[in-house]
Amino acid sequence: NNLKLNMMEVMEENSGRADMYVQSFINGTDWADEVAWLDNLSKVTKQDVIDWASKYLADNNYAVVYKRQGEDTTVQKVTAPKITPIKSNRDAQSAFLAEIQATEVEPIEPVFVDYDKELSKFNENGVEVLYVRNKLNDIANLTYSFKTGTEADPALNLAFDYLSYLGTPTRSAEEIAQQMYQLACSFSLSAGSSRTEIYMNGLSENMGEAMAIVEDLIYNAVPDEAVLENLKADMLKSRSDAKLNQSRCFGALQKYIMYGPEFIRKTTLTDKALKALTSEELLTKVRELMDCSHEVMYYGPDSEDGVKKLLAENHKVGSLKPLDLPYAKRLDTDSNEVFMVQYDAKQIYYLQYSNRGETLDVASDPYIAAYNEYFGGSMNAIVFQEMREARGLAYSANARLYEPSYKGDTYMYYAFIATQNDKMKTAIEAFDEIINDMPESEAAFAVAKEALITRMRTERTTGYGILYSYLMDRELGVTEPREKATYEALQDLTLADVKAAQEKWVKNRTYHYGILGDIKDLDTKFLRTLGPVKTLSLEDIFGY
């Protein structure tokens, strides 16, 4: 059942189907054998597997890798060579490129999702259902979606993790895992800051049984104090490890700069609060969640009537309490500020974030999309070419204007650099230069425009993606997808239009800057020219 499910999932995507051809070609296998693989595998017995393992798996044919922590005393210092910036030849073309570009290719016509045709809505026992029919295979996806999250209750994800290790009076945790595996179904529970989901996936024919098992676990889970204590210990260890990881420290700094300390406090359990949580508190949180208003999203082969029957038989619904948690709002950046966090490394992670409070402007969609593609969208974009290729100032660099994601949300500008400590000043100055005085290249713009148009021609919103696309547009307050209007406007869009968009949306912004690095190696005098400098601790940014 599970191999059958996996094969269906692979065959849902063009990339999966194409990869089967590629792997068959690389390995020199007969295509008929590849097609018949699942049928052939069904003939393999348990004894066949035991015999294979006994023959090939032994106690002397494995490798062990150890990760050591500490100072490497064998490091040899090398004087950094002077880097001379090169002039980018964006307008030059090789004969091979010209030949490729001159090749006539029949363009793929775009297809934009039509919610009226692809999606339907109905009510079942007081719960709104969003329904999309799966016409490809027998896989069903079912989600209970709640408008609440860790901003309202930071213990939700711990409650979900705990529940996943428990059993019920009639099934142990091992039996639940075994039964779900035999059904070729799975489930997960997750909470974001503003939305919580209970998700089930698997063979449609077994979805009713899977729903019954999951809801039985939610309502009748048996506490296990040993499991809870181990889970708490794992979380405390994970928290400690996070403070040793540069990427996770930077992620925490980024969240602090965008949302502020109050958001960190609201959405994070302190170590003391984590240790104090009881089994009953955690399991009550999950049970009470099921008594709150929610909607069901279904993508699968069943008819609407079939889904109504599925829910009527397997989804317990009582009197539902209303939920309407507002989204977390990002902070405005009325003036320049600099936030530093100490991290012992030879490289810094740097960001600059700007939010002027501008809400959605649908008419600007094509201009912002073209700007992002031209300036910061790919290896051909200005940021990558200037900061990494031409000037050698960054291991990684990107910048873009992010659009709102819900009604009342705002545009934000975000730029990132990873570079060596001693290149910080030069890198920030160069970044500021190209962000505010964007280099202009007709050749680079033509490549960016064609890449964006081609991607919109070939991208498809299908399957479960239709449901999430609808949710995102609904949260923004728009009634139909915006991609079609963007695609049509792109056809006649010019570099001058992109420059005008940059002037309107990007130039001369005020920023909150974030630097994660070894402060003693940084030019703090230069940082003070950007704005007032505040040094934060790891406890400040993580909230514990």
N, C-alpha and C positions, 0 to 999 in steps of 0.2 A: 504493500500500500504506500509506504513512504517513498520508495524508489519511483513508483508510478507518479506520486505527487511531485517529486523533484523534477522528473522528466517533463511533466506538464508545465511547471514553472519555467524551465529552461526554454521550452518551445513557445512560450508567450512572447518572448522578445526576439526581434530581428538579430540582435547581437548573439543570442544563444543559438539560434538556428545557424547563423553564419559560422560560429565557432565550431560547431559539430563538423562542418565541411573542412575547416582549417585543420582541426586536430586529426581528422581522418587522413588528410593529405600529408601532414607532418609525420604521422606514425606509419604511413603506408598501409593502412588497413583497408579491407574491402568494405565499400559503402553498404553493401547488403548486410554485413555483419554489424555495422553501426546501427542500422535501422532495427535490426532484430535483437539488439543487445538486451533489452528488458525481457523479452520472451526467453532468451537463452539463460538469463540470470535466474529466471523463475524455476529453472530445472536444477539449480545448485542446491544441495541439501546441507543440513547442519553438519553432517559428518564430513562432507567435502571441505567445509570451512575449517573444521578441527584438524583434518589431515594436512591442509595447507599451512595452518599456523604451526603445527608441530614440526613441519619440515623446514620452514624458513625463519621462524622467530625463535631466537635463542638468547642466552644471557651474555653473549659475547659479540653481538653485532649491533650495538647502539652507541650513540655519542652523547656526552654530557658537556654542557656549556655552563660555566660559572661567571657571574657578574660580580666583580670586586669593587668595593667602594673605598675611597681614600685618595691620597695625593700620589701622583705618579712622579717619582723622583728621577726617572730616566729621560724625562722630556728635554729635548735640546732646543734652545731658543734660536730662531732664525729671524734675521732683520727683515722687516717687511720692505719689499721693493717699492720704488716710486711707481705709481700708476699714471700713465699718460692717457688722458681721454682720447678716444678715437672719434672721428667724424662719421656719423651714421650715414650709410649710402642707401637710404630708404627709397630713393627714386631710381636706383640702378636695377637692371634686370639682366639675368643671364639668358643666353640663347635658349637653354632648356626650359626656363620658366616661361619665356615668351612663346615657345612652342606649345607648352601645356595650356597656357591661357588662350591661345588661338584655336585650340581644339573645340569644335562645336559639340555641345552636350545638350540634349533635350532636357530642359529644366523640369524638375518634379513640382507639380502644382501643390500649393499649400492646402491643408484641410484644417479648418478651425472647428472646435467643438461647438455643438449646438445643444444647449441644455434642454430646450423644449423637446428635442428629438431623442436625446441620449439618456435623459434622467427623468424620473417621475417621483412624486411625493404622495404619500398617503399616511393616514393615522391608524394606528393599531393600539387599541386599549389605552388611549391617552398619550401615546408616544409617537412623535413624528418619525417617519421612516423615509430615508433617501435611498432610492433604488436604481441600480444600473444592471442591466442584464448581461451576463457573461455568455457570449456566443462562441467562444473559442474552445472551452474545455469544461471539466467538471469540478473546478476549484471554486470554493466559496470563501468570501471574506466578510466578516461581520464585526461591527464595532459599536459599542455603547460609548457615546461621547458626551461628556459633562462639562459645563462652563464653570469649572473651578480648578484649582491647582495648588501648587506649593506656596503661592503668595497668600492664599487663604489658610493653608495648613501645611507647614514645611515637613510634617511627619508622614505625608501621604506615600511617598516613594518607599520609605522604610516599611510602612504597613503592607504595601504591595509585595516587596521583597520577602517579608516575613511570611505572608500568605502562601507564596509559591513553594515554601518548604514544608507546608503542613498537610495533614490528612483530615479526614472526617470520621465520624463514628463507624461508617460502613466501608471506608477506603483509606488505606495508609497513603502517605505521600508517594511511596514507591509504586503502589498499585495505580494511583492516578496517572503517574508518568507512563506506566506500562500501558494502561488502557488508552490514553491519548495517542501513544505511539502506534498501537494496533489500529486505531481509527484513522491514522495518518492525518491527525489534527494537532494543532498547537494553540496556545493562548499566551497572552502577555498583558500586563497591567502597567501603565506608565502615567506619570503626572508631570506636565510642564508647569510653568509659572501660572498660566491662565486656562489651561485645558487638560482634562484627564480622560484617558481612553482605556477601555477594556476591549481587547482585540482577539478575535478567534479566526483561524484560518485552517483550511484543509479540504478534504474530499466532501463535496456537497452531500453525498448520500449519508454521511456520518455526522453532519453538522448538528442535528438535533441532539444526538447522544453527547457530543462535545459540550454543547450549551448546558445540558443537564448536569454534567460533571462539574463544570466551572461554577455554575450558580449554586450547586450543592456545597462546593468548597467555600464560596463567599459567605453563605448563610450559616454553615455548620462546621467551620474549621475548628479543630481541636488544638488548644494552645500547647506549646512545647517550650518550656522555659530554657532548656539547654540550647535549643535552636536559636532562640532570641538572644541569649547571651553570646553565642558564637557570632551571630550576625552583627551585634553591636561591636564586638571586638574586631571583626573584619572591617566595619565602617571606620572605626577609630584608626586602625592601621592604614586604611586607604587614605584617610584624611592626612595622616602623617606623611605618607608617601607622596601625596599631591604637592606638598610644600617643598619636595625635593625635585620636582619635575618642572622644567622651565616652561613648557607649553601650558601646563595646567595653572602655573602661577600667572602666566600672561593672560590666560582666559579669565581668571579671577580679577585681575587688574582691569581688564577690558569691561567686565560687567560692573565693577565698582565705578568706573569713569562714566559709563553710559547711564546707569540707573541710580547710583548714589548709595551712601551707607545705610540709609533707612530701608531700601529695598533688600540689601544684603541681610540686614537683621530680620526682616519679615520672612524671608524665604529660606533661612538657614537655621537649623537647630544648633544650639551651642552644645559642646561636649557634655555639659552637666544635664541639659534637657534631654539629650539623646540617652544618657545612661538611666534617667529616671522613668522613661516610658515603659509601660507594662503591656503584657499580652492583651489584656482586655481592652485597654485604650486603643491599641492598634487595630484589632479585629473589629471593634465597634465603628471605627472610622470607615472601614470598607463596607460594612453592612449598612450604615447610615447613608453612604453615598448612593447605594442602590435605591434609596427612598427619595432621591432628589430628581428633579426634572432632567431629562436627557433626550438625545435623539439617537436613532439607530441608522447606521450606514450599512447597506448590503450590496455586495457585488458578487453575483453567482448565477448559476444556470436556472435556478427556480423561477417560476412565474411569480407575479405579484401575489396571486392567491396562495401560492405555495409558501411564500415568505410570511404572509399573514398567519397561515396555519402553523408554521415553524415557530413564530413568536408567541402565538396564543398557547401553544403546548409547552414551551420551554423557557419563556421569559416572564418571571414573576414581576408583576407591576401592581403597586398599591396606590395610595394617595401620595402624589409626588409633590415635594416641597420645591418652590421656585428657586432657580439659580440664575444669576446674571452678574457674574464677577467681571468688573471692568479690566481691560488689559493694563499691564504696567506701562507707564509712560516714561520715555527716555528724557534725560535732563536737557534743558536748553543750555547753550554755550554763549552766554551774553558777553563774556570777556575771556581772554586767554588765561589759562592756568596750566601748571605743569605738576604731574604726580610721578614720584619716583618710588621704586621698590627695590630693595637690595636683593640681588641674586648673584651668587659667586660663579661667574662665567666670563669667558673672553669675548662673548658676543652679547649684544643687546637686542631685545625685542622692543620695537618702538611703534606707537600708534598716534595718530591725530584724529580726533573725533569732533564733528561740528553738527549742531542741530539748531536751526534758526526758527523752528516752529512752523514751517510751511506744510500745509496739508495737501492732499492729493489734487493734482492738476492733470486730468486725463489728456488734455490737449498737448501736454509736454512729453507724453510717453515716447514718441518716436525720437525726439531730440535727445532725451536722456539716455535711451537705449543706444543710440549711435555714439554719443559721447563716451559711455562706459566701454563700448566695444573698441573704439578708436584709442582711447587714452589708457585704459587699464584692464582690457578684457582678455589678453592672451600674450603669448611670447612675441607676437608681432606688434603689440601695443606700445605706446610711447613710454610708459612707465618702465616696462621690462627692458626695452631697448636702451633707454637713457641711463637708468639707475644700475642695471646689471651689465649689459653688454658694452655700452660705450664708455661708461665712467668707472666700472668695477667697484661700485660703492655698496652693493648689497648682495647677500646670498639670495634673498627673496624680497620682492616688493610688489605691492598692488595698491590700487586706489579706485574708488568708485562712489557714485551717488546712489544710495539705497532708497528705494521707494517705500511709502507707507505699506503696512500689512493689515491694517484694520481702520475702520472709520474713526477719524479724529487723530490717527497716528500721523507722524511727521517724516519728511525726508531727512536723511542724515548723510553726511559725507564722512567716509572712513578711509584712512590711508595707513599702510603698514610697511615697515622695513625690518629686516633682520640683517645686522651688519656687525663688523668688529668694533670693539669699544673705541679704538683710536680713530675710527672713521665717522663717528657719530656726528660731529659738527658739520663736516663736509657733506655728509649724506643728507642731513636735515635741510641744510641750505640749498642743496641741489633739488631736493624734493619740493621745497617751497617755490623754487624758481619755476619748475615745469608745471606745478599745479596752478600757479597764478598767471604765468605767461606760457600758455600751452604751445609747444612746437607744432608747426603746421606742415604737413606733407600730403600732397594730393595722392601720391602713390600709396602711402600707408593707409590713407582714408579709403581709397578704392578697395584695398584688400579687406579692411575692417567692414565696410559696407556690404561687400559681397559675402563675407563670412556670416554676417548677421542675417542677411536675406536668405542665404542658403540654409542656415539653421532653421529659420522660421518655415521655410518650404518643406523641410524634411521632418521636423518634429511633429509628433502626434500626441494628443491628449486622449488616452484610451483607458479602458478598464477602471480599476480603482482610482486612477488618477483623475477621472472625471469628477468623482465625488469630492476630492480634495480641492480641485480647481474651483468647483462650485462654492465650497465653503470659504475659500480665500476671497473670491469675488463678493460673496454675500457679506463677509465681514467688512469689506471695503465699502459696501453700500452700492456696488455696481450690479447691474442686472444681466449683463452679457460680457463675454470675454473681450478684453481690449486688444488682443494680438492682431486681429484682422485690420483694425484701423491703423495700428502701428506699421504693419507690413505694407499697407497701401501707401502710407506717407513716406516710407523709407525709399521708395522707388525714385523720387525726385529730390531727395535730401542731399545737400551739398556740404562741403567742408566749412563753408561760411556759416551754414546753419549750426553746425557743431560748435564752431567758435562762438557764435552768439549764445548758445546754450551754456557754454563754459563761462562766459561773461556774466550771464544771469544767475546761474545756479552755484558756481564754484568760486569764482575769483573773490579775493579779499574777505574770506570768512574768518571768524574768530574760532579758536580751537581749544579743546582740552587735550593736552599731550600726556602720553603715558610712556614711561621708560622703565623697563625691567632689566637690570644689569648690575655690575659691580661698581657701586657708586664711587669708590676711591679712584677708579680708573677713568671716570667720566669728567668732562669739562662742565662742571656745575656753574661756572661763571657764565658760559655761553647759554646754558639752559635758563638762567635768570633773565636773559634778554628776551626770551619767549613769553615770560609771564611769571607771576608769583609761583614759587616752588614749594610743594608740600611733600614730605617724605612719609610714606605709609609703611606699616608693618604687614607681614603676611597675615597676621590675625585680623587686621583691618579689612583686607580684601577678601579673605575667605569667610570671615564671620565666625571663626572658631580658632 
